[in-house]
Amino acid sequence: MQKKYMNKYTNLKETEYLCPFGKIKIILKGGKISRVSLEEDKKIFKKIDKKVCKALDLYFKNKNDKLLKKFPLCWEDLKDEERKVLEYIRKNLNFSQTITYGEIAKIFKISPRKVGKIMKKNPFPLFVPCHRVIGKNGIGGFNYGIKWKKFLIEFEK
């Protein structure tokens, strides 16, 4: 069952998706993704929005992220620079392709550390594939844990 939280100011819908590695919680606001959370929990989950489900099914079952990249996102809570970097990753990093923090830093004339902070703030993992951003000497960090990052990178090979 889909869980809806609504008040007179917002139209929020909380949904979940079970993938091979765990559960993905998604908050939709007015039909746009507002927040994505990755968990290792595989307990019973709520039915998800059909459009989001279709995009995630295509990704996990067919190894295709085209619908994830097209799904509307709520960018309002991000600073302009954060949005530009995340939009670049969403638009330019194809399935199984990686890029380093340093390479992105050069493009935007910021430090690799700042790129890492922007990746950590990414509210839309998978829909903005920040797991594809790696360190020059290793996998780098991931807000939801290295297990998730390794799983996603291996899954996309």
Summary of the structure (lengths in Angstrom):
residues: 157
radius of gyration: 15.4
end to end distance: 33.5
largest distance: 49.4
contacts: 451
relative contact order: 0.15
helix: 39%
strand: 22%
